[in-house]
Amino acid sequence: MRLSGESLKGKALLDKIRSDFIGIDTPYTNVDGKSTPRIYLDSTASSLMLRPAARITEDFLAHYSNTHSKLHHSAHISTAAYEWAHDRILTFLGADPEVYTCFFIGAGTTGGINRMARVFRDLQPDKDTAIISIMEHHSNDLPHRKHMQNVIHVPVEGLHENKMCISLPKLEAALQEGQGRVNYVSITAVSNVTGIINPIHEIARLAHKYGALIMIDGAQSAAHLPTQLFQADDPEASIDAFVFSGHKTYSPGSPGVVIARMDHLIKIEPEEVGGGMVERVLEDRYQVKAEFPDREEAGTPNIPGAITLATTIEILDRIGMDLLLEEEDEVLTAALTAMGKIPEITVYGGTDTKVCPRAASISFNVQSLDHGLVAAVLNDTFNIAVRNQCFCAHPYVKEMMSEDLEQVFGTINFGDMSPEFMRKAGMVRASFGLYSTREDVEALINALRDIIKNADKYSDHYEINSNNDYVHKTYRPVHAEIFDVERAVDDYLSV
Ligand SMILES: Cc1ncc(COP(=O)(O)O)c(C=O)c1O
């Protein structure tokens, strides 16, 4: 493939920063007593911190002060940096600043989805229904159940086709049936279980066609896919609200972010009130500011966190999101292809990425081995960090596992919380970030082959503890010996 001048610059930058993440090679001692650098395949839960962004934030902290004032030098600098953070994120997500605002909220996506569910409810009080899909993370499901009267879960495309992406015909049928009552559709851009990418602009067109608004859970897409929320040539395909997490965008410690159309927000008083969002306060009344984003951000925000995130985004944008997607796709495809060659591994969701494009996550099981055992062995023996269980997406996992579980348990009841059932009802998830390499994939695949080959030996080495977790019978690392906050303080103070 020939690279253009622009992407060559991006490629050189990517090569430079790929290994510049804090904790990318933290060593841990494995079951055999050898210390190896960790292989971090848990980026879907939280990604590692981009070191240059952390450094730039440290530089900023020399000027830290609260915003909303321009009296002294630091207040000028802080306010300008904080305003820049908002603008930077809008540009990154293709959100026209004449149409959209960006505001920070809570610790992640969850706070933003709760807020926007209430905003849409109050904006259209006569429409009491939200449509979501069964592939949603609980954070894009429970807020709608709590804040709306009715929630419809649209199925995914067939178990047997094994595609597991949202069914557009079924979404349209639900919209048609609920026309006049459907307030909004809220769908994830990328599944946190299968990594499957949903066609958000097609979904937006459908929602708008039936008079509903569209909210996108961008928790798993913002760091991995180019995003263009505003579609100038096709307004019906534009997104009304998009929410994502800084901690999943290489910026742990940074807040959640909402990007939403100002013409919706301006129609209702912001949910949260307090300092910073009011023009004038008298004993018997107050006047909310008209300016965005101030009116949406009551109280003192997480200024350093916002600056870390926007700095990270500046760097991602300089690499180029198209290039990042392409590079990450190579790693993901290598993993899918290798897993496809191991008959004992079941990968969930369609694996033909031309039919079912994916980003970042692969969830799988190893025949006859419990997800908890596989994840524990990967950690203890191979120092590979993965996640297991149901990834806060119970309905989706249930959909994909029901046939397998029926074979083991007969008729199944997903309310069953018995330890035996819980040990089977779940998956192992390997997830990737821009720092993940082909070597990481190779290490994962070699480890899985070894686990399959020596399944009995590994099973013998483990027992199940009172939390229903697999623990090695003799290897019991004391994590407080590796890191302990109070000891770190003692060490620091004793120098
Ligand atoms: C798709 C999706 N939506 C929402 C969330 C919730 O994000 P947060 O924990 O940052 O609030 C997650 C977290 O894993 C997620 O993967």
The ligand as a Tripos MOL2 file, in Angstrom:
@<TRIPOS>MOLECULE
LIG
   16    16     1     0     0
SMALL
NO_CHARGES

@<TRIPOS>ATOM
      1 C1        -20.7110    0.5310   25.2790 C.3       1 LIG1
      2 C2        -20.5670    1.1070   26.6590 C.ar      1 LIG1
      3 N1        -21.4360    2.0180   27.0650 N.ar      1 LIG1
      4 C3        -21.3530    2.5870   28.2810 C.ar      1 LIG1
      5 C4        -20.3660    2.2320   29.1590 C.ar      1 LIG1
      6 C5        -20.2740    2.8950   30.5000 C.3       1 LIG1
      7 O1        -19.1520    3.7200   30.5210 O.3       1 LIG1
      8 P1        -18.6120    4.3820   31.8730 P.3       1 LIG1
      9 O2        -18.2800    3.2440   32.7680 O.co2     1 LIG1
     10 O3        -17.4300    5.1520   31.4190 O.co2     1 LIG1
     11 O4        -19.6900    5.2350   32.4070 O.co2     1 LIG1
     12 C6        -19.4250    1.2650   28.7740 C.ar      1 LIG1
     13 C7        -18.3730    0.8260   29.7180 C.2       1 LIG1
     14 O5        -17.7480   -0.1870   29.5470 O.2       1 LIG1
     15 C8        -19.5200    0.6990   27.4870 C.ar      1 LIG1
     16 O6        -18.6490   -0.2020   27.0550 O.3       1 LIG1
@<TRIPOS>BOND
     1     1     2 1
     2     2     3 ar
     3     2    15 ar
     4     3     4 ar
     5     4     5 ar
     6     5     6 1
     7     5    12 ar
     8     6     7 1
     9     7     8 1
    10     8     9 2
    11     8    10 1
    12     8    11 1
    13    12    13 1
    14    12    15 ar
    15    13    14 2
    16    15    16 1
@<TRIPOS>SUBSTRUCTURE
     1 LIG1         1 GROUP 0 **** ****
